[in-house]
Amino acid sequence: MFFCERVWERGKDEERVIRVSRATREHLRMELEAELGRAATAEEARAALERWKLDEAVYREAQRLGILREDQAVRARLVERARAVYRGLEIERTPTQAELERFLAENRARYELPERFDFEQVFAARERGDAERRAREFKTAAEQGAGFLGRGDEFVVGEQLGEQSFEEIARVFGFGFATGLVKAPLGEVVILEGTRGVHAVRVTRRIAPGLPAMEALSPRLVRDLLSERRSEEQGFERLVARYRFVEQGS
């Protein structure tokens, strides 16, 4: 039984060994020199060999996971991506506009903003008493053209707020307030109950859900895309580390 277990373990270890023959190294060198149009340096030949090792590791993993039985095109896609990442050419290079747009299209939900609101509010603190009556006085003043800003009690976030989402409004004013605000007619002063008192509120702008302007979003896209590339590089490095490469005929 012990002997069988040792043989089985040795078989498993053997699956993780990739043998690199002299013929393979020579073939890689010839391919590289044909591509370069000149003799390859030792460093260039070494880099070509490292790319080949990654290709083999990716292919072996795809075989081990049964991916190749499902889709023969997977190997080509994995290997091409692995080559780019492993060379380091894709890691810190500034992405092109087309690459950013493609990345955005693939990850749109991550960047899309919800509906947002600009609004004015004047606060009547409950602790001072008669909060609802005072809030209605603010509303009346606004409707009569006298304006209502500056008439209420101090509120931590001020009287004019811009580009606030439902979640942001609810976090500060309470869920009931946020629910009432999103239903309020544009430009009309309404009375809304908040967590600490009563507010006279006027929505001045509704901003439909959508993406920020590309110029504002670009720095974040670049940062996220480069971060994703680095993560992929680390993943490929871990994959290669699973295998032992034995160079034959050195």
PyMOL commands that set and color helices and strands:
alter all, ss='L'
color gray80, all
select helices_A, chain A and resi 2-15+22-36+42-64+67-70+73-87+97-106+108-111+126-128+131-143+166-173+175-183+214-241
alter helices_A, ss='H'
color red, helices_A
select strands_A, chain A and resi 17-20+116-125+160-165+189-193+197-207+244-247
alter strands_A, ss='S'
color yellow, strands_A
deselect
rebuild
show_as cartoon
